Amino acid sequence: MDEEERDEEESLEEFICSFDFTEEEMMAVRDELDSYRTIPGSNLAKYIRRVAVTIEEDDRPAFLKGIMVGAAIRLAADRDRG
């Protein structure tokens, strides 16, 4: 990870913590989300599908909202980088 990526990661952490999430909560979720990389032959899309099928019907809208917010943040970050 280069210096620019570290700065972006720190900015994201500050942004998330500004909503009263703790650093511990954020790191636990990050570790869980990164776990797909340890599964041979897996990628992010496969991991999301695997998680989606385990979510109860009532929780699916919240999960989808999280994915959409994450994608929107990523698109905005990419635009800001130029």
LODREN-509368 format. One record per atom (N, C-alpha, C): x, y, z; atom name; residue in three letters; residue number from 1. Coordinates in steps of 0.2 Angstrom, whole numbers, plus 5000, padded with zeros to 4 digits. Each point is the difference from the previous one (the first is absolute). Layout:
N
REC      x      y      z    a     r     k
REC      X      Y      Z   CA   Ala   NUM
...
//
This chain:
82
REC      x      y      z    a     r     k
REC   5004   4994   5000    N   Met     1
REC   4996   5006   5000   CA   Met     1
REC   5005   5006   5000    C   Met     1
REC   4998   5005   4995    N   Asp     2
REC   5005   5006   5000   CA   Asp     2
REC   4997   5005   5005    C   Asp     2
REC   5003   5006   5000    N   Glu     3
REC   4998   5005   5005   CA   Glu     3
REC   4993   5003   4998    C   Glu     3
REC   4999   5001   4993    N   Glu     4
REC   4993   5002   4998   CA   Glu     4
REC   4995   4996   5003    C   Glu     4
REC   5001   4993   4999    N   Glu     5
REC   4994   4995   5002   CA   Glu     5
REC   5000   5000   5007    C   Glu     5
REC   5005   5001   5004    N   Arg     6
REC   5000   5001   5007   CA   Arg     6
REC   4996   5006   5003    C   Arg     6
REC   5001   5005   4996    N   Asp     7
REC   4996   5007   5002   CA   Asp     7
REC   4993   4999   4998    C   Asp     7
REC   4998   4997   4995    N   Glu     8
REC   4993   4998   4998   CA   Glu     8
REC   4997   4996   5005    C   Glu     8
REC   5003   4995   5002    N   Glu     9
REC   4998   4995   5005   CA   Glu     9
REC   4999   5004   5007    C   Glu     9
REC   5004   5004   5002    N   Glu    10
REC   4999   5004   5006   CA   Glu    10
REC   4995   5004   4999    C   Glu    10
REC   4999   5004   4995    N   Ser    11
REC   4994   5004   4999   CA   Ser    11
REC   4993   4996   5000    C   Ser    11
REC   5000   4994   4997    N   Leu    12
REC   4994   4996   5001   CA   Leu    12
REC   4999   4998   5007    C   Leu    12
REC   5005   4998   5004    N   Glu    13
REC   4999   4999   5007   CA   Glu    13
REC   4997   5005   5004    C   Glu    13
REC   5003   5006   4998    N   Glu    14
REC   4998   5006   5004   CA   Glu    14
REC   4992   5002   4998    C   Glu    14
REC   4999   4999   4994    N   Phe    15
REC   4993   5001   4997   CA   Phe    15
REC   4995   4995   5004    C   Phe    15
REC   5002   4994   5000    N   Ile    16
REC   4996   4995   5003   CA   Ile    16
REC   4999   5001   5008    C   Ile    16
REC   5006   5002   5003    N   Cys    17
REC   4999   5001   5007   CA   Cys    17
REC   4996   5006   5002    C   Cys    17
REC   5000   5005   4995    N   Ser    18
REC   4996   5006   5001   CA   Ser    18
REC   4992   4998   5001    C   Ser    18
REC   4998   4994   4999    N   Phe    19
REC   4993   4998   5001   CA   Phe    19
REC   5000   4996   5006    C   Phe    19
REC   5004   5001   5005    N   Asp    20
REC   5000   4996   5006   CA   Asp    20
REC   5002   4993   5000    C   Asp    20
REC   5003   4997   4995    N   Phe    21
REC   5002   4994   4999   CA   Phe    21
REC   5007   5000   5003    C   Phe    21
REC   5002   4994   5004    N   Thr    22
REC   5006   5000   5003   CA   Thr    22
REC   5005   4997   4995    C   Thr    22
REC   5006   5002   5002    N   Glu    23
REC   5006   4997   4996   CA   Glu    23
REC   5000   4992   5000    C   Glu    23
REC   4998   4997   5006    N   Glu    24
REC   5000   4993   5001   CA   Glu    24
REC   4994   4997   4995    C   Glu    24
REC   4994   5004   5000    N   Glu    25
REC   4995   4997   4996   CA   Glu    25
REC   5002   5000   4993    C   Glu    25
REC   5003   5006   4998    N   Met    26
REC   5002   5000   4993   CA   Met    26
REC   5005   4995   4998    C   Met    26
REC   5005   4999   5004    N   Met    27
REC   5005   4995   4999   CA   Met    27
REC   4997   4993   5000    C   Met    27
REC   4996   4998   5004    N   Ala    28
REC   4997   4994   5000   CA   Ala    28
REC   4996   4998   4993    C   Ala    28
REC   4996   5005   4998    N   Val    29
REC   4997   5000   4994   CA   Val    29
REC   5005   4999   4994    C   Val    29
REC   5005   5004   5000    N   Arg    30
REC   5005   5000   4995   CA   Arg    30
REC   5003   4993   4999    C   Arg    30
REC   5002   4997   5006    N   Asp    31
REC   5003   4994   5000   CA   Asp    31
REC   4995   4994   4997    C   Asp    31
REC   4994   5001   5002    N   Glu    32
REC   4995   4995   4998   CA   Glu    32
REC   4999   5001   4992    C   Glu    32
REC   5000   5006   4998    N   Leu    33
REC   4999   5001   4993   CA   Leu    33
REC   5006   4998   4996    C   Leu    33
REC   5006   5001   5003    N   Asp    34
REC   5006   4998   4996   CA   Asp    34
REC   5001   4992   5000    C   Asp    34
REC   4996   4996   5004    N   Ser    35
REC   5001   4993   5001   CA   Ser    35
REC   4999   4997   4993    C   Ser    35
REC   4996   5002   4996    N   Tyr    36
REC   4998   4997   4994   CA   Tyr    36
REC   5007   4999   4996    C   Tyr    36
REC   5005   5004   5001    N   Arg    37
REC   5006   4999   4996   CA   Arg    37
REC   5004   4993   5002    C   Arg    37
REC   4998   4997   5006    N   Thr    38
REC   5003   4994   5003   CA   Thr    38
REC   4997   4994   4997    C   Thr    38
REC   4994   5001   4996    N   Ile    39
REC   4997   4994   4997   CA   Ile    39
REC   5002   4999   4993    C   Ile    39
REC   5003   4994   4999    N   Pro    40
REC   5003   4999   4993   CA   Pro    40
REC   4994   5001   4995    C   Pro    40
REC   5002   5003   4995    N   Gly    41
REC   4996   5001   4994   CA   Gly    41
REC   4994   5005   5001    C   Gly    41
REC   5000   5003   5006    N   Ser    42
REC   4995   5005   5001   CA   Ser    42
REC   5002   5007   4998    C   Ser    42
REC   4995   5004   4999    N   Asn    43
REC   5001   5007   4998   CA   Asn    43
REC   4994   5004   5004    C   Asn    43
REC   5000   5007   4999    N   Leu    44
REC   4996   5004   5004   CA   Leu    44
REC   4992   4998   4998    C   Leu    44
REC   4999   4999   4994    N   Ala    45
REC   4993   4999   4998   CA   Ala    45
REC   4998   4993   5002    C   Ala    45
REC   5004   4995   5000    N   Lys    46
REC   4998   4994   5003   CA   Lys    46
REC   4999   5000   5008    C   Lys    46
REC   5004   5004   5003    N   Tyr    47
REC   4999   5001   5007   CA   Tyr    47
REC   4994   5003   5002    C   Tyr    47
REC   4998   5006   4996    N   Ile    48
REC   4994   5003   5001   CA   Ile    48
REC   4994   4995   4999    C   Ile    48
REC   5000   4996   4995    N   Arg    49
REC   4995   4996   4999   CA   Arg    49
REC   4999   4995   5005    C   Arg    49
REC   5006   4997   5003    N   Arg    50
REC   5000   4996   5005   CA   Arg    50
REC   4997   5003   5007    C   Arg    50
REC   5001   5006   5001    N   Val    51
REC   4997   5003   5006   CA   Val    51
REC   4993   5002   4999    C   Val    51
REC   4998   5002   4994    N   Ala    52
REC   4993   5002   4998   CA   Ala    52
REC   4995   4994   5001    C   Ala    52
REC   5003   4994   4999    N   Val    53
REC   4995   4994   5000   CA   Val    53
REC   4999   4998   5008    C   Val    53
REC   5004   5002   5004    N   Thr    54
REC   5000   4999   5007   CA   Thr    54
REC   4996   5005   5004    C   Thr    54
REC   4998   5005   4997    N   Ile    55
REC   4997   5006   5003   CA   Ile    55
REC   4992   4998   5000    C   Ile    55
REC   4997   5002   5006    N   Glu    56
REC   4993   4999   5001   CA   Glu    56
REC   4996   5005   4995    C   Glu    56
REC   4994   4998   4998    N   Glu    57
REC   4997   5004   4995   CA   Glu    57
REC   4999   5007   5003    C   Glu    57
REC   4998   5001   5006    N   Asp    58
REC   4999   5007   5003   CA   Asp    58
REC   5006   5004   5000    C   Asp    58
REC   5006   4997   5000    N   Asp    59
REC   5007   5004   5000   CA   Asp    59
REC   5003   5001   4993    C   Asp    59
REC   4997   4997   4995    N   Arg    60
REC   5003   5001   4993   CA   Arg    60
REC   5000   5008   4998    C   Arg    60
REC   4994   5004   5001    N   Pro    61
REC   5001   5007   4998   CA   Pro    61
REC   5005   5003   5004    C   Pro    61
REC   5002   4999   5006    N   Ala    62
REC   5005   5003   5004   CA   Ala    62
REC   5007   4998   4996    C   Ala    62
REC   5001   4994   4999    N   Phe    63
REC   5006   4998   4997   CA   Phe    63
REC   5001   5003   4993    C   Phe    63
REC   4994   5000   4996    N   Leu    64
REC   5001   5003   4993   CA   Leu    64
REC   5001   5008   5001    C   Leu    64
REC   4997   5003   5005    N   Lys    65
REC   5002   5007   5001   CA   Lys    65
REC   5007   5001   5002    C   Lys    65
REC   5003   4996   5004    N   Gly    66
REC   5007   5000   5001   CA   Gly    66
REC   5005   4999   4994    C   Gly    66
REC   4998   4996   4996    N   Ile    67
REC   5004   4999   4994   CA   Ile    67
REC   4999   5006   4995    C   Ile    67
REC   4994   5003   5000    N   Met    68
REC   4999   5005   4995   CA   Met    68
REC   5004   5007   5003    C   Met    68
REC   5000   5000   5007    N   Val    69
REC   5003   5006   5003   CA   Val    69
REC   5008   4999   4999    C   Val    69
REC   5002   4994   5001    N   Gly    70
REC   5007   4999   4998   CA   Gly    70
REC   5003   5001   4993    C   Gly    70
REC   4995   4998   4996    N   Ala    71
REC   5002   5001   4992   CA   Ala    71
REC   5000   5008   4999    C   Ala    71
REC   4995   5003   5003    N   Ala    72
REC   5000   5008   4999   CA   Ala    72
REC   5006   5003   5002    C   Ala    72
REC   5002   4998   5006    N   Ile    73
REC   5006   5003   5003   CA   Ile    73
REC   5006   4998   4996    C   Ile    73
REC   5001   4994   4997    N   Arg    74
REC   5005   4999   4996   CA   Arg    74
REC   5000   5004   4994    C   Arg    74
REC   4994   5001   4997    N   Leu    75
REC   5000   5004   4993   CA   Leu    75
REC   5002   5007   5002    C   Leu    75
REC   4997   5003   5005    N   Ala    76
REC   5002   5006   5002   CA   Ala    76
REC   5008   5001   5001    C   Ala    76
REC   5003   4995   5004    N   Ala    77
REC   5007   5000   5001   CA   Ala    77
REC   5004   5000   4993    C   Ala    77
REC   4997   4996   4996    N   Asp    78
REC   5004   4999   4993   CA   Asp    78
REC   4999   5007   4996    C   Asp    78
REC   4994   5003   5000    N   Arg    79
REC   5000   5006   4997   CA   Arg    79
REC   5004   5006   5003    C   Arg    79
REC   5001   5000   5007    N   Asp    80
REC   5004   5005   5003   CA   Asp    80
REC   5007   4999   4998    C   Asp    80
REC   5002   4994   4999    N   Arg    81
REC   5007   4998   4998   CA   Arg    81
REC   5002   5003   4993    C   Arg    81
REC   4994   5000   4996    N   Gly    82
REC   5001   5003   4993   CA   Gly    82
REC   5000   4995   4995    C   Gly    82
//
